[in-house]
Amino acid sequence: MPRITWKSVFLAALAIALAAASGKGAAVASADEFRARYTVSLIGFRIGEVAAAGNLSSGAYKINVNAKLTGVAAMISDVKLALSSSGSVQKDRLAPSSYSTTSANSQGVRTVRMSLDAGNVKSVEIFPPFEEKPDRVPVSEAHKRNIVDPTSALIMSVPEGEPLVGPAACDRTIRVYDGYVRFNITLHYAGQKEVAIEGYSGPVSVCAARYTPIAGHSRDSKSTKFMAENKDIEAWLAPVPRAHVVVPLHVRLMTMAGEAEIEASQFIVEPSGVRAAKTH
């Protein structure tokens, strides 16, 4: 995992913000639209916010996310992120076809573009390129197969016939590649809680999470070692019955800078056209 910085915390939030864009293609007869807002805090202080919006049709999805630092954090570092992901819906999984991200701060702007074919990487462009480090674990072609990009990383369907709150919601391993670093996120069921936010009120599954570095990281990276040994990561997943998926509403994780939390304040999923109808 990259160094634990403000940007790293945001990237965790962005993965969360996209969970509603899932669903089983055969079960979705028309397009769904979603919008979500999240707050990001570190050691109890609010440091940023994330807004996500997208749509899911019977065979395709597209997601756009914007994030920025706020309050005192914005005075220290003016970090902004914009991400976009699109692809197709195949049975009970998403197959990403394109991913892009632009990150900007006072030092400059970096853009990453990745082209995929059903979850297999075809090409990656990074400008300006990252400085190559001699102790970096090489990323092989095998590492780039059967993966999801960061914005699709926590899009999770639940097997047909299984309840949306319980072990089936959590138990899985997610293979992630961001164009530079390859890692796995493994989730295990730990219980359930009751929550209430705009757009959803009810039970959520509580999942314990672990991070496993695979490739692209520096062998001697202290932050990578910290995250690989970190047992203090938790995600709450809420059910979305229409699409038979689960949606992360809250993530808590310990970082080298202290405890970070990503909390949903709004998560609304509606059939396409509902918002337009409400305005008339």
C-alpha contacts under 8 A as a table, 3 or more apart, distances in Angstrom:
res1	aa1	res2	aa2	distance
1	M	4	I	7.93
1	M	181	V	6.65
1	M	183	F	7.40
1	M	213	P	6.73
1	M	217	H	6.19
1	M	223	S	7.23
1	M	224	T	5.35
1	M	227	M	7.64
2	P	8	S	6.94
2	P	181	V	7.74
2	P	217	H	7.07
2	P	223	S	7.39
2	P	224	T	7.21
3	R	8	S	7.03
3	R	221	S	7.99
3	R	223	S	5.66
3	R	224	T	7.46
4	I	7	K	7.68
4	I	8	S	5.34
4	I	9	V	7.13
4	I	223	S	6.27
4	I	255	T	6.65
4	I	256	M	6.53
4	I	257	A	7.37
5	T	8	S	5.05
5	T	9	V	6.52
5	T	257	A	7.81
6	W	9	V	5.31
6	W	10	F	6.42
6	W	79	V	7.84
7	K	10	F	5.05
7	K	11	L	6.26
7	K	79	V	7.17
8	S	11	L	5.13
8	S	12	A	6.53
9	V	12	A	5.27
9	V	13	A	6.54
9	V	40	V	7.84
9	V	260	A	7.28
10	F	13	A	4.96
10	F	14	L	6.16
10	F	40	V	7.44
10	F	48	G	7.99
10	F	50	V	7.98
10	F	67	A	7.14
11	L	14	L	5.01
11	L	15	A	6.43
11	L	150	P	7.66
12	A	15	A	5.47
12	A	16	I	6.71
13	A	16	I	5.14
13	A	17	A	6.24
13	A	38	Y	7.65
13	A	40	V	7.33
13	A	50	V	7.30
13	A	251	V	7.97
13	A	262	I	5.90
14	L	17	A	5.03
14	L	18	L	6.77
14	L	50	V	7.16
14	L	65	V	7.04
14	L	67	A	7.89
14	L	150	P	7.61
14	L	151	T	6.23
15	A	18	L	5.84
15	A	19	A	7.41
15	A	150	P	5.57
15	A	151	T	4.78
15	A	152	S	6.51
15	A	153	A	5.78
15	A	154	L	5.96
16	I	19	A	5.91
16	I	151	T	7.90
16	I	154	L	6.19
16	I	247	V	7.86
16	I	248	P	5.71
16	I	249	L	7.32
16	I	251	V	7.94
17	A	20	A	7.72
17	A	36	A	6.68
17	A	37	R	7.62
17	A	38	Y	7.34
17	A	50	V	7.59
17	A	51	A	7.60
17	A	52	A	6.03
17	A	65	V	7.75
17	A	151	T	7.92
17	A	248	P	7.62
18	L	21	A	6.02
18	L	52	A	6.90
18	L	63	I	7.03
18	L	151	T	6.06
18	L	152	S	6.41
18	L	154	L	7.20
18	L	155	I	6.72
19	A	22	S	6.39
19	A	152	S	7.19
19	A	154	L	5.60
19	A	155	I	4.32
19	A	156	M	6.81
19	A	246	V	7.35
19	A	247	V	5.09
19	A	248	P	6.44
20	A	34	F	6.83
20	A	155	I	6.89
20	A	240	V	7.89
20	A	245	V	7.73
20	A	246	V	7.66
20	A	247	V	5.82
20	A	269	V	7.34
21	A	34	F	7.54
21	A	54	G	7.03
21	A	55	N	6.64
21	A	56	L	5.86
21	A	61	Y	6.65
21	A	62	K	7.73
21	A	63	I	7.35
21	A	155	I	6.74
22	S	56	L	7.31
22	S	89	V	7.89
22	S	93	R	7.43
22	S	94	L	6.87
22	S	155	I	5.52
22	S	156	M	6.57
22	S	157	S	6.66
22	S	243	A	7.08
22	S	245	V	6.56
23	G	27	A	7.56
23	G	28	V	7.12
23	G	56	L	7.98
23	G	89	V	7.43
23	G	92	D	6.62
23	G	93	R	7.35
23	G	157	S	6.29
23	G	243	A	4.59
23	G	244	H	6.44
23	G	245	V	6.14
24	K	27	A	5.38
24	K	28	V	6.50
24	K	89	V	6.80
24	K	90	Q	7.19
24	K	91	K	5.46
24	K	92	D	4.73
24	K	93	R	6.96
24	K	157	S	7.57
24	K	243	A	6.47
24	K	244	H	7.62
25	G	28	V	5.51
25	G	57	S	7.77
25	G	58	S	4.90
25	G	59	G	5.51
25	G	89	V	5.40
25	G	90	Q	6.16
25	G	91	K	5.73
25	G	92	D	7.16
26	A	29	A	7.32
26	A	58	S	6.75
26	A	91	K	6.86
27	A	58	S	7.62
27	A	243	A	7.11
28	V	31	A	7.25
28	V	57	S	6.89
28	V	58	S	5.08
28	V	243	A	6.85
29	A	57	S	7.55
29	A	58	S	5.71
30	S	57	S	5.73
30	S	58	S	6.04
30	S	271	P	7.22
30	S	272	S	7.40
31	A	55	N	6.53
31	A	56	L	5.22
31	A	57	S	3.95
31	A	58	S	6.55
31	A	271	P	6.06
31	A	272	S	5.30
32	D	55	N	5.47
32	D	56	L	5.12
32	D	57	S	6.40
32	D	269	V	6.75
32	D	270	E	5.62
32	D	271	P	4.33
32	D	272	S	5.00
33	E	53	A	7.49
33	E	54	G	5.79
33	E	55	N	4.32
33	E	56	L	6.49
33	E	269	V	5.85
33	E	270	E	5.45
33	E	271	P	6.00
33	E	272	S	5.42
34	F	52	A	7.96
34	F	53	A	5.59
34	F	54	G	5.61
34	F	55	N	6.29
34	F	267	F	7.42
34	F	268	I	5.57
34	F	269	V	4.37
34	F	270	E	6.29
35	R	51	A	7.50
35	R	52	A	5.60
35	R	53	A	4.43
35	R	54	G	6.85
35	R	266	Q	7.71
35	R	267	F	6.11
35	R	268	I	5.58
35	R	269	V	6.81
36	A	51	A	5.83
36	A	52	A	5.19
36	A	53	A	6.56
36	A	264	A	7.34
36	A	265	S	7.70
36	A	266	Q	5.19
36	A	267	F	4.47
36	A	268	I	6.40
37	R	49	E	7.29
37	R	50	V	5.69
37	R	51	A	4.71
37	R	52	A	6.53
37	R	264	A	5.89
37	R	265	S	5.73
37	R	266	Q	5.15
37	R	267	F	6.75
38	Y	49	E	5.66
38	Y	50	V	5.07
38	Y	51	A	6.62
38	Y	262	I	6.46
38	Y	263	E	5.32
38	Y	264	A	4.29
38	Y	265	S	5.66
38	Y	266	Q	7.12
39	T	46	R	7.11
39	T	47	I	7.88
39	T	48	G	5.96
39	T	49	E	4.49
39	T	50	V	6.39
39	T	262	I	5.77
39	T	263	E	5.34
39	T	264	A	6.51
39	T	265	S	7.21
40	V	46	R	5.88
40	V	47	I	5.76
40	V	48	G	4.97
40	V	49	E	5.72
40	V	50	V	7.72
40	V	260	A	7.34
40	V	261	E	5.84
40	V	262	I	4.65
40	V	263	E	6.58
41	S	44	G	5.89
41	S	45	F	5.17
41	S	46	R	4.09
41	S	47	I	5.18
41	S	48	G	6.85
41	S	260	A	5.63
41	S	261	E	5.28
41	S	262	I	6.57
42	L	45	F	5.32
42	L	46	R	6.47
42	L	47	I	6.65
42	L	257	A	7.83
42	L	258	G	6.56
42	L	259	E	5.77
42	L	260	A	4.38
42	L	261	E	6.51
43	I	257	A	7.98
43	I	258	G	5.50
43	I	259	E	5.11
43	I	260	A	6.22
44	G	259	E	7.76
44	G	260	A	7.80
46	R	70	T	7.55
46	R	71	G	7.48
47	I	69	L	5.60
47	I	70	T	5.36
47	I	71	G	6.42
47	I	72	V	7.22
47	I	73	A	5.33
47	I	74	A	7.54
48	G	67	A	7.31
48	G	68	K	5.65
48	G	69	L	4.08
48	G	70	T	4.68
48	G	71	G	7.62
48	G	73	A	7.61
49	E	67	A	5.78
49	E	68	K	5.89
49	E	69	L	6.61
49	E	70	T	7.04
50	V	65	V	7.17
50	V	66	N	5.86
50	V	67	A	4.37
50	V	68	K	6.81
51	A	65	V	5.79
51	A	66	N	5.45
51	A	67	A	6.41
52	A	63	I	7.29
52	A	64	N	5.86
52	A	65	V	4.38
52	A	66	N	6.54
53	A	63	I	5.99
53	A	64	N	5.56
53	A	65	V	6.53
54	G	61	Y	7.49
54	G	62	K	5.52
54	G	63	I	4.26
54	G	64	N	6.03
55	N	61	Y	5.74
55	N	62	K	5.68
55	N	63	I	6.70
55	N	272	S	7.91
56	L	59	G	7.69
56	L	60	A	5.93
56	L	61	Y	4.37
56	L	62	K	6.73
57	S	60	A	5.26
57	S	61	Y	6.20
58	S	89	V	7.29
59	G	88	S	5.46
59	G	89	V	4.90
59	G	90	Q	7.24
60	A	86	S	7.48
60	A	87	G	5.70
60	A	88	S	4.07
60	A	89	V	5.34
61	Y	86	S	5.50
61	Y	87	G	5.62
61	Y	88	S	6.06
61	Y	89	V	7.08
62	K	84	S	7.43
62	K	85	S	5.76
62	K	86	S	4.25
62	K	87	G	6.78
63	I	84	S	5.58
63	I	85	S	5.29
63	I	86	S	6.35
63	I	151	T	7.94
64	N	82	A	7.50
64	N	83	L	5.80
64	N	84	S	4.56
64	N	85	S	6.78
65	V	81	L	7.98
65	V	82	A	5.71
65	V	83	L	5.13
65	V	84	S	6.41
66	N	80	K	7.55
66	N	81	L	5.70
66	N	82	A	4.59
66	N	83	L	6.54
67	A	80	K	5.72
67	A	81	L	5.09
67	A	82	A	6.55
68	K	78	D	7.72
68	K	79	V	5.84
68	K	80	K	4.47
68	K	81	L	6.41
69	L	73	A	5.95
69	L	74	A	4.91
69	L	77	S	7.66
69	L	78	D	6.53
69	L	79	V	5.85
69	L	80	K	6.84
70	T	73	A	5.77
70	T	74	A	4.84
71	G	74	A	5.52
71	G	75	M	6.98
72	V	75	M	5.16
72	V	76	I	6.67
73	A	76	I	5.17
73	A	77	S	6.24
73	A	78	D	7.87
74	A	77	S	5.21
74	A	78	D	5.07
74	A	79	V	7.23
75	M	78	D	6.78
77	S	105	N	6.89
77	S	106	S	7.11
78	D	104	A	7.80
78	D	105	N	5.25
78	D	106	S	6.28
79	V	103	S	7.29
79	V	104	A	5.74
79	V	105	N	4.64
79	V	106	S	7.65
80	K	103	S	5.85
80	K	104	A	5.31
80	K	105	N	6.62
81	L	101	T	7.13
81	L	102	T	5.81
81	L	103	S	4.59
81	L	104	A	6.51
82	A	101	T	5.61
82	A	102	T	5.30
82	A	103	S	6.62
83	L	99	Y	7.57
83	L	100	S	5.72
83	L	101	T	4.32
83	L	102	T	6.54
83	L	151	T	7.39
84	S	99	Y	5.80
84	S	100	S	5.39
84	S	101	T	6.48
84	S	151	T	7.40
85	S	96	P	7.17
85	S	97	S	7.81
85	S	98	S	5.69
85	S	99	Y	4.51
85	S	100	S	6.61
85	S	149	D	7.91
85	S	151	T	6.37
85	S	152	S	7.30
86	S	96	P	5.82
86	S	97	S	5.95
86	S	98	S	5.45
86	S	99	Y	6.74
87	G	94	L	6.98
87	G	95	A	5.62
87	G	96	P	4.15
87	G	97	S	4.55
87	G	98	S	6.56
87	G	118	A	7.86
88	S	94	L	5.96
88	S	95	A	5.29
88	S	96	P	6.41
88	S	97	S	7.34
88	S	118	A	7.75
89	V	92	D	7.41
89	V	93	R	6.11
89	V	94	L	4.69
89	V	95	A	6.14
90	Q	93	R	5.51
90	Q	94	L	5.96
90	Q	95	A	6.63
92	D	157	S	6.26
92	D	159	P	7.82
93	R	156	M	7.71
93	R	157	S	6.92
94	L	152	S	7.85
94	L	155	I	7.74
95	A	117	D	7.53
95	A	118	A	4.42
95	A	119	G	5.08
95	A	148	V	7.57
96	P	99	Y	7.56
96	P	116	L	6.30
96	P	117	D	7.10
96	P	118	A	5.86
96	P	119	G	5.39
96	P	148	V	6.59
96	P	149	D	7.27
96	P	152	S	7.60
97	S	115	S	5.81
97	S	116	L	4.37
97	S	117	D	5.45
97	S	118	A	6.30
97	S	119	G	6.93
98	S	113	R	7.59
98	S	114	M	5.76
98	S	115	S	4.72
98	S	116	L	5.82
99	Y	113	R	5.86
99	Y	114	M	5.11
99	Y	115	S	6.61
99	Y	149	D	6.71
99	Y	151	T	7.91
100	S	111	T	7.25
100	S	112	V	5.43
100	S	113	R	4.38
100	S	114	M	6.22
101	T	111	T	5.71
101	T	112	V	5.29
101	T	113	R	6.73
102	T	109	V	6.96
102	T	110	R	5.71
102	T	111	T	4.44
102	T	112	V	6.54
103	S	109	V	5.68
103	S	110	R	5.42
103	S	111	T	6.59
104	A	107	Q	7.71
104	A	108	G	5.77
104	A	109	V	4.35
104	A	110	R	6.56
105	N	108	G	5.53
105	N	109	V	6.59
110	R	126	I	7.33
110	R	127	F	5.67
110	R	128	P	5.90
111	T	125	E	7.99
111	T	126	I	5.80
111	T	127	F	5.36
111	T	128	P	7.27
112	V	124	V	7.31
112	V	125	E	5.74
112	V	126	I	4.51
112	V	127	F	6.61
112	V	179	G	7.12
113	R	124	V	5.77
113	R	125	E	5.13
113	R	126	I	6.51
113	R	179	G	7.74
114	M	121	V	7.23
114	M	122	K	7.60
114	M	123	S	5.78
114	M	124	V	4.48
114	M	125	E	6.42
114	M	179	G	6.53
115	S	121	V	6.11
115	S	122	K	5.45
115	S	123	S	5.27
115	S	124	V	6.52
116	L	119	G	5.75
116	L	120	N	5.25
116	L	121	V	4.32
116	L	122	K	5.07
116	L	123	S	7.11
117	D	120	N	5.06
117	D	121	V	6.37
117	D	122	K	6.63
118	A	146	N	7.74
119	G	145	R	6.47
119	G	146	N	4.97
119	G	147	I	5.18
119	G	148	V	5.97
120	N	144	K	6.01
120	N	145	R	4.36
120	N	146	N	5.43
120	N	147	I	6.47
121	V	124	V	7.68
121	V	144	K	5.46
121	V	145	R	6.34
124	V	179	G	6.04
125	E	179	G	7.95
126	I	129	P	5.06
126	I	130	F	7.53
126	I	179	G	7.90
127	F	130	F	7.98
132	E	136	R	7.65
133	K	136	R	5.49
133	K	218	S	7.33
135	D	218	S	5.34
135	D	219	R	5.67
135	D	220	D	7.27
136	R	215	A	7.86
136	R	216	G	5.86
136	R	217	H	5.38
136	R	218	S	4.15
136	R	219	R	6.01
137	V	215	A	5.10
137	V	216	G	5.05
137	V	217	H	5.69
137	V	218	S	6.08
137	V	219	R	6.39
138	P	215	A	5.92
138	P	216	G	5.72
139	V	143	H	6.14
139	V	144	K	7.74
139	V	180	Y	7.93
139	V	181	V	7.69
139	V	182	R	7.36
139	V	215	A	5.25
139	V	216	G	5.54
140	S	143	H	5.23
140	S	144	K	6.95
141	E	144	K	5.25
141	E	145	R	7.01
142	A	145	R	5.55
143	H	182	R	6.97
143	H	215	A	7.63
144	K	147	I	6.42
144	K	177	Y	7.04
144	K	182	R	7.93
146	N	175	R	7.43
147	I	174	I	7.90
147	I	175	R	5.07
147	I	176	V	5.46
147	I	177	Y	6.32
148	V	152	S	5.86
148	V	153	A	5.59
148	V	174	I	7.78
148	V	175	R	6.24
148	V	176	V	5.08
148	V	177	Y	6.31
149	D	152	S	5.42
149	D	153	A	5.87
149	D	176	V	5.74
149	D	177	Y	5.44
149	D	178	D	5.57
150	P	153	A	4.84
150	P	176	V	6.31
150	P	177	Y	6.81
150	P	178	D	5.89
151	T	154	L	7.64
152	S	155	I	5.48
153	A	174	I	6.67
153	A	175	R	7.59
153	A	176	V	6.21
154	L	174	I	7.47
154	L	248	P	7.65
155	I	245	V	7.97
155	I	246	V	7.81
155	I	247	V	7.47
156	M	169	A	7.85
156	M	245	V	5.81
156	M	246	V	5.89
156	M	247	V	7.37
157	S	169	A	7.79
157	S	244	H	6.27
157	S	245	V	4.19
157	S	246	V	6.36
158	V	162	E	6.68
158	V	163	P	7.81
158	V	164	L	6.61
158	V	168	A	6.28
158	V	169	A	5.88
158	V	244	H	6.16
158	V	245	V	5.51
158	V	246	V	7.15
159	P	162	E	5.65
159	P	168	A	7.37
160	E	244	H	7.79
162	E	168	A	6.45
163	P	166	G	6.42
163	P	168	A	7.01
163	P	169	A	7.69
164	L	168	A	7.12
164	L	169	A	5.79
164	L	238	A	7.94
164	L	239	P	5.39
164	L	240	V	7.84
164	L	241	P	7.50
164	L	244	H	7.04
164	L	245	V	7.08
164	L	246	V	6.68
165	V	168	A	7.50
165	V	169	A	6.02
165	V	192	Q	7.58
165	V	203	P	7.15
165	V	204	V	6.21
165	V	205	S	5.34
165	V	238	A	7.45
165	V	239	P	6.62
166	G	169	A	5.68
166	G	170	C	7.24
166	G	189	Y	6.93
166	G	191	G	7.33
166	G	192	Q	7.47
166	G	205	S	5.89
167	P	170	C	5.42
167	P	171	D	5.92
167	P	188	H	7.34
167	P	189	Y	4.97
167	P	205	S	7.86
168	A	171	D	5.75
168	A	189	Y	7.97
169	A	189	Y	7.63
169	A	205	S	6.86
169	A	237	L	7.37
169	A	246	V	6.44
170	C	187	L	5.51
170	C	188	H	5.34
170	C	189	Y	5.13
170	C	205	S	7.20
170	C	206	V	7.73
170	C	207	C	5.71
170	C	237	L	7.81
171	D	186	T	7.62
171	D	187	L	5.29
171	D	188	H	4.68
171	D	189	Y	6.08
172	R	186	T	5.91
172	R	187	L	5.49
172	R	188	H	7.09
173	T	184	N	6.56
173	T	185	I	5.65
173	T	186	T	4.27
173	T	187	L	6.34
174	I	184	N	5.47
174	I	185	I	5.08
174	I	186	T	6.29
175	R	182	R	7.65
175	R	183	F	6.27
175	R	184	N	4.72
175	R	185	I	6.76
176	V	182	R	5.79
176	V	183	F	5.42
176	V	184	N	5.89
176	V	185	I	7.67
177	Y	180	Y	6.96
177	Y	181	V	5.79
177	Y	182	R	4.46
177	Y	183	F	6.57
178	D	181	V	5.80
178	D	182	R	6.85
179	G	182	R	7.94
180	Y	216	G	5.79
181	V	214	I	7.87
181	V	215	A	5.94
181	V	216	G	4.25
181	V	217	H	6.07
182	R	213	P	6.72
182	R	214	I	5.39
182	R	215	A	5.02
182	R	216	G	5.98
182	R	217	H	7.96
183	F	211	Y	7.22
183	F	212	T	5.68
183	F	213	P	4.53
183	F	214	I	4.83
183	F	215	A	6.80
184	N	211	Y	5.98
184	N	212	T	5.09
184	N	213	P	6.53
184	N	214	I	7.09
185	I	209	A	6.71
185	I	210	R	5.75
185	I	211	Y	4.93
185	I	212	T	6.44
186	T	209	A	5.56
186	T	210	R	5.25
186	T	211	Y	6.67
186	T	212	T	7.93
187	L	207	C	5.89
187	L	208	A	5.65
187	L	209	A	4.55
187	L	210	R	6.68
188	H	207	C	5.29
188	H	208	A	5.24
188	H	209	A	6.51
189	Y	205	S	7.17
189	Y	206	V	6.21
189	Y	207	C	4.64
189	Y	208	A	6.40
190	A	205	S	7.65
190	A	206	V	5.38
190	A	207	C	5.23
190	A	208	A	6.12
191	G	205	S	6.06
191	G	206	V	5.09
191	G	207	C	7.21
192	Q	203	P	6.63
192	Q	204	V	5.49
192	Q	205	S	4.47
192	Q	206	V	5.03
193	K	203	P	5.53
193	K	204	V	5.42
193	K	205	S	6.69
193	K	206	V	6.95
194	E	201	S	7.61
194	E	202	G	5.36
194	E	203	P	4.38
194	E	204	V	6.17
195	V	200	Y	7.92
195	V	201	S	5.69
195	V	202	G	5.55
195	V	203	P	6.24
195	V	204	V	7.03
196	A	200	Y	6.02
196	A	201	S	4.11
196	A	202	G	6.42
197	I	200	Y	5.48
197	I	201	S	6.10
197	I	264	A	7.43
197	I	265	S	5.86
197	I	266	Q	6.07
197	I	267	F	7.55
198	E	201	S	7.77
198	E	265	S	6.49
198	E	266	Q	4.77
198	E	267	F	6.32
198	E	268	I	7.32
199	G	266	Q	6.07
199	G	267	F	5.09
199	G	268	I	4.69
199	G	269	V	7.57
200	Y	267	F	6.82
200	Y	268	I	7.48
202	G	238	A	7.94
203	P	238	A	6.77
204	V	236	W	5.87
204	V	237	L	5.19
204	V	238	A	4.52
204	V	239	P	6.96
205	S	236	W	5.51
205	S	237	L	5.05
205	S	238	A	6.54
206	V	234	E	7.05
206	V	235	A	5.92
206	V	236	W	4.62
206	V	237	L	6.51
207	C	234	E	5.69
207	C	235	A	5.18
207	C	236	W	6.19
207	C	237	L	7.56
208	A	232	D	7.93
208	A	233	I	6.07
208	A	234	E	4.74
208	A	235	A	6.57
209	A	231	K	7.44
209	A	232	D	7.89
209	A	233	I	5.24
209	A	234	E	5.65
209	A	235	A	7.11
210	R	228	A	7.22
210	R	230	N	6.96
210	R	231	K	6.48
210	R	233	I	6.76
211	Y	227	M	6.19
211	Y	228	A	5.34
211	Y	229	E	8.00
211	Y	230	N	7.51
212	T	227	M	7.88
212	T	228	A	5.43
213	P	217	H	7.29
213	P	224	T	7.14
213	P	228	A	6.72
214	I	217	H	7.86
217	H	221	S	7.29
217	H	224	T	7.26
218	S	221	S	5.17
218	S	224	T	7.83
220	D	225	K	7.94
221	S	224	T	5.30
221	S	225	K	6.39
222	K	225	K	5.17
222	K	226	F	6.07
223	S	226	F	4.93
223	S	227	M	6.17
223	S	256	M	7.05
224	T	227	M	5.23
224	T	228	A	6.08
225	K	228	A	5.09
225	K	229	E	6.23
226	F	229	E	5.33
226	F	230	N	5.95
226	F	255	T	7.98
226	F	256	M	7.43
227	M	230	N	4.80
227	M	255	T	7.51
230	N	233	I	7.08
230	N	254	M	7.35
232	D	252	R	7.86
232	D	253	L	5.76
232	D	254	M	5.81
233	I	251	V	7.44
233	I	252	R	5.73
233	I	253	L	4.25
233	I	254	M	6.58
234	E	251	V	5.64
234	E	252	R	5.23
234	E	253	L	6.36
235	A	248	P	6.50
235	A	249	L	7.61
235	A	250	H	5.68
235	A	251	V	4.39
235	A	252	R	6.52
236	W	248	P	5.48
236	W	249	L	5.77
236	W	250	H	5.19
236	W	251	V	6.49
237	L	246	V	5.57
237	L	247	V	4.98
237	L	248	P	4.19
237	L	249	L	5.98
237	L	250	H	7.51
238	A	246	V	5.23
238	A	247	V	4.87
238	A	248	P	6.12
238	A	249	L	6.57
239	P	244	H	7.24
239	P	245	V	6.04
239	P	246	V	4.41
239	P	247	V	6.16
240	V	243	A	6.04
240	V	244	H	5.75
240	V	245	V	5.35
240	V	246	V	5.76
240	V	247	V	6.94
241	P	244	H	4.64
241	P	245	V	6.73
248	P	251	V	7.41
249	L	263	E	6.28
249	L	264	A	5.18
250	H	261	E	7.30
250	H	262	I	5.60
250	H	263	E	4.70
250	H	264	A	6.19
251	V	261	E	5.67
251	V	262	I	5.17
251	V	263	E	6.73
252	R	259	E	7.22
252	R	260	A	5.82
252	R	261	E	4.49
252	R	262	I	6.54
253	L	259	E	5.86
253	L	260	A	5.42
253	L	261	E	6.54
254	M	257	A	7.95
254	M	258	G	5.76
254	M	259	E	4.33
254	M	260	A	6.05
255	T	258	G	5.08
255	T	259	E	5.82
255	T	260	A	6.75
264	A	267	F	6.87
270	E	274	V	6.42
270	E	275	R	7.91
271	P	274	V	5.93
272	S	275	R	7.66
273	G	276	A	5.27
273	G	277	A	6.25
274	V	277	A	5.11
274	V	278	K	6.28
275	R	278	K	5.11
275	R	279	T	6.61
276	A	279	T	5.40
276	A	280	H	7.05
277	A	280	H	5.58
